[in-house]
Amino acid sequence: MEITYLDNAASTWPKPTAVKQKMVECLEEYAANPGRGGHQLALRASKELFYTRAKIAKLFHVKNPNDIVFTLNATAALNLGIRGLLKPGDHVITTTLEHNSVRRPLEFLKKEIGVEISYVKPNSEYIFELESFRKEFRFNTALVVVSHASNLIGALAPVEEIGRLCKEKGVPFMVDASQSAGVFPIDVEKMNIQLLAFPGHKGLYGPQGTGGLYIHPELEISPIMVGGTGSHSEAIEQPLTRPDRYESGTQNTVGIVGLGAGVDFVLQTGVDQIREKEFSLTYELMSRLEQLEGVTLYGQSKEVERAAVVAFSIDGLDASEAAFILDHEYGIAVRSGYHCTPLGHETIGTLDQGVVRASFGYFNKMDDVKVLVKAIQEIMEKLKQ
Protein backbone atom coordinates (compact mmCIF):
# COMPACT_ATOMS: atom_id res chain seq x y z
CA MET A 1 0.00 0.00 0.00
CA GLU A 2 1.36 3.42 -0.96
CA ILE A 3 1.76 5.72 2.05
CA THR A 4 0.44 9.26 2.11
CA TYR A 5 2.60 10.84 4.80
CA LEU A 6 0.89 13.67 6.69
CA ASP A 7 2.79 13.64 9.99
CA ASN A 8 5.53 16.13 9.22
CA ALA A 9 5.01 18.00 12.50
CA ALA A 10 6.45 14.91 14.19
CA SER A 11 9.25 14.31 11.65
CA THR A 12 9.54 15.39 8.05
CA TRP A 13 9.62 12.57 5.54
CA PRO A 14 10.95 11.90 2.99
CA LYS A 15 14.30 13.65 3.32
CA PRO A 16 16.20 15.34 0.48
CA THR A 17 18.36 12.81 -1.37
CA ALA A 18 21.49 14.75 -0.44
CA VAL A 19 20.90 14.00 3.27
CA LYS A 20 21.28 10.28 2.76
CA GLN A 21 24.19 10.76 0.39
CA LYS A 22 26.05 12.93 2.89
CA MET A 23 25.51 10.45 5.70
CA VAL A 24 26.74 7.53 3.59
CA GLU A 25 29.76 9.57 2.54
CA CYS A 26 30.59 10.23 6.18
CA LEU A 27 30.26 6.56 7.13
CA GLU A 28 32.44 5.46 4.25
CA GLU A 29 35.10 8.17 4.28
CA TYR A 30 35.59 9.93 7.63
CA ALA A 31 33.44 8.54 10.45
CA ALA A 32 36.19 9.05 13.01
CA ASN A 33 35.81 10.81 16.37
CA PRO A 34 35.66 14.62 15.95
CA GLY A 35 37.81 16.63 18.33
CA ARG A 36 39.47 13.54 19.71
CA GLY A 37 42.47 13.03 17.51
CA GLY A 38 45.00 14.89 15.38
CA HIS A 39 44.84 12.52 12.42
CA GLN A 40 43.25 13.54 9.15
CA LEU A 41 40.00 11.59 9.58
CA ALA A 42 39.28 13.10 12.99
CA LEU A 43 40.15 16.55 11.67
CA ARG A 44 37.84 16.18 8.70
CA ALA A 45 35.00 15.02 10.96
CA SER A 46 35.56 18.12 13.11
CA LYS A 47 35.50 20.36 10.06
CA GLU A 48 32.26 18.82 8.81
CA LEU A 49 30.59 19.46 12.17
CA PHE A 50 31.71 23.08 12.00
CA TYR A 51 30.36 23.42 8.46
CA THR A 52 26.92 22.34 9.71
CA ARG A 53 27.21 24.76 12.62
CA ALA A 54 28.02 27.56 10.17
CA LYS A 55 25.05 26.72 7.94
CA ILE A 56 22.67 26.81 10.91
CA ALA A 57 24.21 30.11 12.02
CA LYS A 58 23.52 31.54 8.56
CA LEU A 59 19.90 30.37 8.65
CA PHE A 60 19.21 31.92 12.07
CA HIS A 61 21.45 34.98 11.62
CA VAL A 62 23.80 33.92 14.41
CA LYS A 63 27.11 35.84 14.34
CA ASN A 64 29.32 33.14 15.87
CA PRO A 65 28.66 29.50 14.87
CA ASN A 66 30.26 28.35 18.12
CA ASP A 67 27.25 29.76 19.99
CA ILE A 68 25.25 26.89 18.49
CA VAL A 69 25.34 23.72 20.57
CA PHE A 70 24.39 20.35 19.07
CA THR A 71 21.92 18.26 21.07
CA LEU A 72 20.05 15.01 20.60
CA ASN A 73 16.82 16.86 19.71
CA ALA A 74 14.81 19.98 20.58
CA THR A 75 13.71 18.44 23.89
CA ALA A 76 17.33 18.11 25.00
CA ALA A 77 17.97 21.68 23.87
CA LEU A 78 14.99 22.99 25.84
CA ASN A 79 16.10 21.09 28.95
CA LEU A 80 19.60 22.49 28.63
CA GLY A 81 18.37 26.05 28.32
CA ILE A 82 15.67 25.88 30.97
CA ARG A 83 17.45 23.78 33.58
CA GLY A 84 20.80 25.39 32.90
CA LEU A 85 19.46 28.90 33.48
CA LEU A 86 16.81 28.84 36.20
CA LYS A 87 17.62 29.05 39.90
CA PRO A 88 15.54 28.54 43.08
CA GLY A 89 12.82 31.15 43.39
CA ASP A 90 12.96 32.29 39.76
CA HIS A 91 9.78 33.13 37.88
CA VAL A 92 9.02 32.05 34.31
CA ILE A 93 6.44 33.24 31.79
CA THR A 94 5.23 30.74 29.19
CA THR A 95 1.99 29.88 27.36
CA THR A 96 -0.84 27.37 27.47
CA LEU A 97 0.02 26.08 24.00
CA GLU A 98 3.42 24.71 24.95
CA HIS A 99 4.64 21.21 24.21
CA ASN A 100 5.52 19.01 27.17
CA SER A 101 9.17 19.59 26.29
CA VAL A 102 8.71 23.07 27.73
CA ARG A 103 6.05 22.43 30.32
CA ARG A 104 7.55 19.36 31.99
CA PRO A 105 11.01 20.84 32.64
CA LEU A 106 9.31 23.90 34.11
CA GLU A 107 6.96 21.88 36.29
CA PHE A 108 9.90 19.69 37.36
CA LEU A 109 11.81 22.77 38.53
CA LYS A 110 8.68 24.10 40.21
CA LYS A 111 8.53 20.95 42.32
CA GLU A 112 12.27 20.56 42.88
CA ILE A 113 13.52 24.11 43.49
CA GLY A 114 10.44 26.32 43.76
CA VAL A 115 10.41 27.93 40.32
CA GLU A 116 7.21 29.94 39.78
CA ILE A 117 5.32 29.70 36.46
CA SER A 118 2.79 31.97 34.77
CA TYR A 119 0.87 30.54 31.79
CA VAL A 120 -0.38 33.07 29.25
CA LYS A 121 -3.54 32.13 27.34
CA PRO A 122 -4.36 33.22 23.79
CA ASN A 123 -7.61 35.07 23.15
CA SER A 124 -10.76 33.45 21.76
CA GLU A 125 -9.28 33.57 18.26
CA TYR A 126 -6.08 31.87 19.51
CA ILE A 127 -4.02 35.01 19.09
CA PHE A 128 -1.53 36.00 21.80
CA GLU A 129 -1.85 39.62 22.87
CA LEU A 130 1.33 41.32 23.99
CA GLU A 131 -0.37 42.90 26.99
CA SER A 132 -1.10 39.41 28.34
CA PHE A 133 2.65 38.86 28.60
CA ARG A 134 3.45 42.33 29.89
CA LYS A 135 1.21 42.03 32.93
CA GLU A 136 2.85 38.75 34.03
CA PHE A 137 6.34 40.18 34.63
CA ARG A 138 7.52 40.20 38.24
CA PHE A 139 10.62 41.33 40.09
CA ASN A 140 11.96 37.74 39.94
CA THR A 141 11.06 36.93 36.32
CA ALA A 142 14.15 35.18 34.95
CA LEU A 143 12.92 33.74 31.65
CA VAL A 144 10.18 33.98 29.04
CA VAL A 145 9.85 30.82 26.93
CA VAL A 146 7.35 30.34 24.09
CA SER A 147 6.76 28.03 21.16
CA HIS A 148 7.09 29.94 17.90
CA ALA A 149 4.31 27.79 16.43
CA SER A 150 1.89 25.43 18.15
CA ASN A 151 2.32 21.77 17.26
CA LEU A 152 -1.40 21.30 17.93
CA ILE A 153 -3.14 24.07 15.96
CA GLY A 154 -0.28 25.82 14.18
CA ALA A 155 -0.93 29.18 15.88
CA LEU A 156 2.04 31.55 15.77
CA ALA A 157 3.31 33.53 18.75
CA PRO A 158 4.33 37.18 18.10
CA VAL A 159 7.97 36.33 18.67
CA GLU A 160 9.50 39.62 17.56
CA GLU A 161 7.12 41.67 19.73
CA ILE A 162 7.70 39.44 22.77
CA GLY A 163 11.43 39.73 22.15
CA ARG A 164 11.24 43.53 22.26
CA LEU A 165 9.25 43.33 25.49
CA CYS A 166 11.83 41.02 27.04
CA LYS A 167 14.61 43.39 26.00
CA GLU A 168 12.72 46.27 27.63
CA LYS A 169 12.37 44.23 30.83
CA GLY A 170 15.93 42.85 30.73
CA VAL A 171 14.73 39.23 30.82
CA PRO A 172 16.17 36.40 28.65
CA PHE A 173 13.87 35.19 25.89
CA MET A 174 13.79 31.54 24.81
CA VAL A 175 12.00 30.28 21.69
CA ASP A 176 11.02 26.70 20.93
CA ALA A 177 11.38 26.57 17.14
CA SER A 178 10.32 22.94 16.78
CA GLN A 179 7.55 23.79 14.30
CA SER A 180 9.09 26.89 12.75
CA ALA A 181 12.80 26.29 12.09
CA GLY A 182 13.25 26.06 8.33
CA VAL A 183 9.70 27.24 7.64
CA PHE A 184 9.51 30.75 9.11
CA PRO A 185 12.30 33.34 9.06
CA ILE A 186 14.19 33.48 12.35
CA ASP A 187 16.69 36.22 13.14
CA VAL A 188 17.97 35.86 16.69
CA GLU A 189 19.38 39.41 16.69
CA LYS A 190 16.30 41.11 15.27
CA MET A 191 13.95 39.07 17.45
CA ASN A 192 16.07 39.47 20.59
CA ILE A 193 16.24 35.72 21.16
CA GLN A 194 18.80 34.62 23.76
CA LEU A 195 18.01 30.92 23.56
CA LEU A 196 16.71 29.17 20.44
CA ALA A 197 15.93 25.45 20.60
CA PHE A 198 15.46 23.60 17.33
CA PRO A 199 15.13 20.00 16.10
CA GLY A 200 17.09 18.69 13.16
CA HIS A 201 14.52 16.14 12.01
CA LYS A 202 11.58 18.43 11.24
CA GLY A 203 11.73 21.60 9.14
CA LEU A 204 15.51 21.36 8.71
CA TYR A 205 15.10 17.98 6.97
CA GLY A 206 17.89 16.25 8.85
CA PRO A 207 17.80 12.80 10.47
CA GLN A 208 16.33 12.03 13.86
CA GLY A 209 18.71 12.29 16.79
CA THR A 210 19.83 15.79 15.82
CA GLY A 211 19.00 19.26 17.10
CA GLY A 212 20.55 22.18 18.83
CA LEU A 213 20.44 25.24 21.04
CA TYR A 214 21.62 28.74 20.22
CA ILE A 215 22.96 30.47 23.34
CA HIS A 216 23.51 34.22 23.22
CA PRO A 217 27.21 35.04 23.73
CA GLU A 218 26.45 37.18 26.79
CA LEU A 219 24.24 34.56 28.42
CA GLU A 220 25.89 32.02 30.68
CA ILE A 221 24.01 28.84 31.48
CA SER A 222 25.23 25.84 33.43
CA PRO A 223 25.77 22.58 31.54
CA ILE A 224 23.44 19.82 32.67
CA MET A 225 25.86 17.13 31.53
CA VAL A 226 29.63 17.12 31.99
CA GLY A 227 32.39 14.81 30.89
CA GLY A 228 34.74 14.29 27.98
CA THR A 229 34.92 17.16 25.52
CA GLY A 230 38.07 16.30 23.61
CA SER A 231 39.53 19.66 24.61
CA HIS A 232 41.07 20.84 27.88
CA SER A 233 41.35 17.21 28.96
CA GLU A 234 43.89 18.17 31.62
CA ALA A 235 41.28 20.21 33.53
CA ILE A 236 39.11 18.67 36.25
CA GLU A 237 36.23 21.06 35.59
CA GLN A 238 34.15 21.40 32.45
CA PRO A 239 35.78 23.88 30.04
CA LEU A 240 34.26 27.33 29.50
CA THR A 241 34.94 27.29 25.77
CA ARG A 242 31.90 27.04 23.50
CA PRO A 243 30.58 24.79 22.15
CA ASP A 244 32.69 22.28 24.11
CA ARG A 245 31.19 23.39 27.43
CA TYR A 246 27.82 21.96 26.39
CA GLU A 247 28.85 19.05 24.16
CA SER A 248 30.23 16.32 26.40
CA GLY A 249 30.73 12.96 24.76
CA THR A 250 31.12 11.88 21.17
CA GLN A 251 28.84 13.77 18.81
CA ASN A 252 26.45 12.20 16.30
CA THR A 253 28.78 13.00 13.42
CA VAL A 254 26.84 11.03 10.80
CA GLY A 255 23.55 12.62 11.82
CA ILE A 256 24.97 16.13 12.04
CA VAL A 257 26.50 16.07 8.57
CA GLY A 258 23.14 14.81 7.34
CA LEU A 259 21.56 17.76 9.11
CA GLY A 260 23.99 20.03 7.30
CA ALA A 261 22.71 18.69 3.99
CA GLY A 262 19.15 19.29 5.15
CA VAL A 263 19.97 22.89 6.03
CA ASP A 264 21.57 23.27 2.61
CA PHE A 265 18.27 22.21 1.09
CA VAL A 266 16.39 24.81 3.16
CA LEU A 267 18.83 27.59 2.27
CA GLN A 268 18.81 26.71 -1.42
CA THR A 269 15.04 26.26 -1.67
CA GLY A 270 14.30 29.30 0.45
CA VAL A 271 12.31 29.56 3.67
CA ASP A 272 9.71 31.74 1.94
CA GLN A 273 9.10 29.19 -0.81
CA ILE A 274 8.83 26.34 1.70
CA ARG A 275 6.38 28.29 3.84
CA GLU A 276 4.24 29.32 0.86
CA LYS A 277 3.93 25.76 -0.40
CA GLU A 278 3.03 24.38 3.02
CA PHE A 279 0.50 27.16 3.63
CA SER A 280 -1.21 26.53 0.27
CA LEU A 281 -1.69 22.86 1.18
CA THR A 282 -2.93 23.78 4.65
CA TYR A 283 -5.37 26.33 3.24
CA GLU A 284 -6.72 23.84 0.70
CA LEU A 285 -7.25 21.10 3.28
CA MET A 286 -9.03 23.44 5.67
CA SER A 287 -11.20 24.79 2.84
CA ARG A 288 -12.30 21.28 1.91
CA LEU A 289 -12.79 20.02 5.46
CA GLU A 290 -14.91 22.98 6.55
CA GLN A 291 -17.39 22.04 3.82
CA LEU A 292 -17.93 18.59 5.31
CA GLU A 293 -20.81 18.41 7.77
CA GLY A 294 -19.67 16.33 10.73
CA VAL A 295 -16.04 17.48 10.63
CA THR A 296 -14.87 20.03 13.20
CA LEU A 297 -11.74 22.12 12.69
CA TYR A 298 -9.80 23.57 15.63
CA GLY A 299 -7.69 26.68 15.92
CA GLN A 300 -7.52 29.82 13.87
CA SER A 301 -9.22 30.71 10.60
CA LYS A 302 -7.59 29.39 7.43
CA GLU A 303 -6.97 33.02 6.44
CA VAL A 304 -4.49 33.52 9.27
CA GLU A 305 -0.82 32.67 8.67
CA ARG A 306 0.02 29.53 10.56
CA ALA A 307 2.26 26.49 10.66
CA ALA A 308 1.21 23.65 8.34
CA VAL A 309 -0.83 21.86 10.99
CA VAL A 310 -4.56 21.03 10.73
CA ALA A 311 -6.37 19.68 13.80
CA PHE A 312 -9.82 18.17 13.28
CA SER A 313 -12.30 15.61 14.54
CA ILE A 314 -14.99 13.49 12.92
CA ASP A 315 -18.35 13.35 14.69
CA GLY A 316 -19.06 9.95 16.18
CA LEU A 317 -15.52 8.68 15.83
CA ASP A 318 -12.75 8.67 18.43
CA ALA A 319 -9.61 10.46 17.23
CA SER A 320 -7.39 7.41 17.74
CA GLU A 321 -9.84 5.19 15.88
CA ALA A 322 -10.02 7.68 13.01
CA ALA A 323 -6.23 7.73 12.70
CA PHE A 324 -6.13 3.92 12.85
CA ILE A 325 -8.64 3.62 10.01
CA LEU A 326 -6.83 6.21 7.92
CA ASP A 327 -3.58 4.30 8.38
CA HIS A 328 -4.71 0.69 8.00
CA GLU A 329 -7.43 1.10 5.37
CA TYR A 330 -6.12 4.06 3.37
CA GLY A 331 -2.37 4.19 4.00
CA ILE A 332 -2.58 7.75 5.34
CA ALA A 333 -0.20 8.60 8.19
CA VAL A 334 -1.58 11.22 10.61
CA ARG A 335 -1.23 11.79 14.34
CA SER A 336 -3.99 11.41 16.91
CA GLY A 337 -4.34 11.82 20.66
CA TYR A 338 -2.90 14.62 22.79
CA HIS A 339 0.25 15.48 20.80
CA CYS A 340 2.31 15.91 23.99
CA THR A 341 0.38 19.07 24.87
CA PRO A 342 -2.51 18.35 27.24
CA LEU A 343 -2.49 22.00 28.29
CA GLY A 344 -2.97 22.91 24.63
CA HIS A 345 -5.96 20.57 24.39
CA GLU A 346 -7.39 22.14 27.52
CA THR A 347 -7.00 25.52 25.83
CA ILE A 348 -8.91 24.50 22.69
CA GLY A 349 -11.48 22.39 24.56
CA THR A 350 -10.49 18.91 23.39
CA LEU A 351 -8.92 17.45 26.53
CA ASP A 352 -11.62 14.77 26.79
CA GLN A 353 -11.34 13.59 23.20
CA GLY A 354 -8.09 14.58 21.53
CA VAL A 355 -7.95 15.40 17.82
CA VAL A 356 -6.61 14.09 14.54
CA ARG A 357 -3.67 16.13 13.23
CA ALA A 358 -2.55 16.31 9.62
CA SER A 359 0.68 18.19 8.97
CA PHE A 360 2.45 19.03 5.74
CA GLY A 361 6.05 19.26 4.60
CA TYR A 362 7.67 20.59 1.45
CA PHE A 363 7.45 17.24 -0.36
CA ASN A 364 3.68 16.91 0.01
CA LYS A 365 1.49 17.56 -3.00
CA MET A 366 -2.06 18.75 -3.58
CA ASP A 367 -2.99 15.16 -4.40
CA ASP A 368 -2.23 14.28 -0.77
CA VAL A 369 -4.96 16.70 0.31
CA LYS A 370 -7.42 15.09 -2.09
CA VAL A 371 -6.53 11.58 -0.88
CA LEU A 372 -7.14 12.55 2.77
CA VAL A 373 -10.43 14.35 2.11
CA LYS A 374 -11.75 11.48 0.00
CA ALA A 375 -10.87 9.00 2.74
CA ILE A 376 -12.64 11.12 5.37
CA GLN A 377 -15.72 11.33 3.17
CA GLU A 378 -15.79 7.54 2.77
CA ILE A 379 -15.35 7.02 6.51
CA MET A 380 -18.22 9.38 7.22
CA GLU A 381 -20.45 7.56 4.72
CA LYS A 382 -19.73 4.27 6.47
CA LEU A 383 -20.61 5.84 9.83
CA LYS A 384 -24.06 6.69 8.46
CA GLN A 385 -24.77 3.11 7.40
PyMOL commands that set and color helices and strands:
alter all, ss='L'
color gray80, all
select helices_A, chain A and resi 17-29+40-60+65-67+74-85+100-113+130-134+159-169+244-246+253-269+271-289+319-330+342-348+366-384
alter helices_A, ss='H'
color red, helices_A
select strands_A, chain A and resi 4-5+68-71+91-95+116-120+141-147+173-176+195-199+211-215+295-298+309-314+332-333+335-337+355-359
alter strands_A, ss='S'
color yellow, strands_A
deselect
rebuild
show_as cartoon
